[in-house]
């Protein structure tokens, strides 16, 4: 598109030369406007008659909510690195009317980096400061193309309804909303609202004077090269509470700040009489629950939501004016999963505990307030203050939100526990799909690279092609975050600068996930776009390799996962990931018709694999040790599932070693979960000369894949049962960050069971990118039946098999544009195969 037009507050100073003088050491950020600003904008788009295919394009520096002719239609934008801005494209064909269309936009400008937002450093920010708004409309009439854009005729004003000095909710989180409804006219989004007292906007173009132009200091505009976001607007669904847990008086402590007050005030004995018709809060209708406060006491209400979900809590009330409502929300009820004390109120606790709360001061009359950002919602505590005459709660709930996806995958089997695990895993990932793959909806909502790798594998099997745009954006944004040395940031976009701490493991996982995306989607064009960045990771590996071909003393955060594996010297797990990543890059290079790069990567991978097999093998124990001293070649005693399963997964060392490795890393007597604070604060007693580090919920993804590849699928099924049955027995609707509920209670990287069950029990994997040719090799160990759907861009591949009376009957249907290759499972022989267009049946007999 042409250079976009941005507008902003007319009274925010513009200093044309400021961006250029950063060359002399002046600051690359201007911070004189402050932080946590809320800007209101209104304007008119004049649309012609007969308009078709109309869309709005919206981008802000911050986050926005947009209304068209009084109707809320969009939120955004998707998170982005400021050097690679992405505008939202919103279909308004049915909403844009002939004539004047009134657009209202609320823009939140944090002014600081957040988990999902990056401030602009340098570029145009020293010239204009923080904040920018672009709105344009495009369409087509019989006469040709039509367009309109926000300009200086629009009006903009900063709202004082939100307290700017409010504290932040926690690490990387936004500012708590402390909102006074008396300071904002609720009709400001309506088409007939009179905004004539608001100042006109300024078009954000800074032009040079003569001397500046002569030296090449040209025009300055914000975000000069926008690109279109592929992601749809988020899907929404209203959730109402399932249960009122209690109603209690509370002793107010007005001296406490908003991020502490609700959590620290003392609750008194339950008093249901403080709320009349409390069940009305559980209904999405016009019935009301009347809440009153007593002299010297406020009223607290705790409600429960089923299921746990990601959403924006809201409250709709009828008030006299001046009442204060504080609302906190959490991912567990007090006493649930060991969080807090049963019967108590919500308390700020846990790893990186966040104050997920808002404060609302009511105006007179009917009104509704909805939190601007989403979070995890399981428990909600409402404290009503200053309501001696009573205040009506009309509606209470959460606007559930998430990435709009079609759940095209399916799975069922003969084990009800594994069935439930599959569905809970998919639901967990759905709560972590938004404008990015987020680690968890409650604590951070960051797009960690390692988390996104597992989440895509789960989504590819259980959701399908509608998830591809999200992962394509993920892969590209990781590349956009790439540091000068070639490593990608450990999460991006977000509050971690390019040269800050990073996790080198994640760069290797990025390469592995790029190939997985290619195989699933067949999208060769995106891989070609990524190749320069993927190659830079290979170059980083080449620079850091020692004489043995291995990387020693891995710099930065050598994570792997929350487990106390050996990481010193030449670490097996990291170097095994290097082998897998380089081989994946070699295959992608072949697809991209770069044979020299493919050969170089394959050569490096083989050299590292050979060195690992030689230097880390411990003949006495029949396993690979985790760490070797690079100078003396002395082996450390510690052994992990992680290292040895990666040897199976990536063909490191001779296959003759596999039986011994399998016996060792599946021996429950030796497997120990190790402490890795704060996520795993305590571990089991561990003897490094005998015991083996057990994989936690993240790295199970790779351990299970390696063991299944080595023919241990039945053990993998048992391990899924052992690992997740206690979790599911608690009634949780989401999977936790670890096997113990001490951290996040909804973490997508723990949903590997969903991917493993679909892939291995159904046995469908792509051979050619996009499933043009695919393998069908169901592993029938450990189950008596399984059926399901693997969704592809060509259509669904359906597999159903049953085992009985010494034989297995396998039925497969598939798109006729895809070619299947059936493999007979180990221990069986093919007795009959019937082929028809788009389907086949195979009957297998047991080998005697």
Helices and strands as residue ranges (DSSP letters): E 7-9, G 16-24, E 37-47, E 52-60, E 63-68, E 71-76, G 82-84, E 86-91, E 99-109, H 125-128, E 133-141, E 144-149, E 155-158, E 177-180, G 181-183, G 186-189, E 201-203, E 205-206, H 210-214, E 220-221, E 227-228, E 235-240, E 243-251, H 261-264, E 266-270, G 272-274, E 275-276, G 278-282, E 289-291, E 298-319, E 324-330, G 336-338, E 357-361, E 365-370, E 375-385, E 391-402, E 410-413, H 416-431, H 449-462, G 465-467, H 468-480, H 504-521, H 524-544, E 570-571, H 572-591, H 595-615, E 617-618, E 623-624, E 627-628, H 641-649, G 655-657, H 658-665, E 671-672, E 692-693, H 700-709, H 713-729, G 748-750, H 752-756, I 757-761, H 762-762, E 764-766, G 769-771, E 773-776, E 785-792, E 795-804, E 807-813, E 819-822, E 828-836, E 839-846
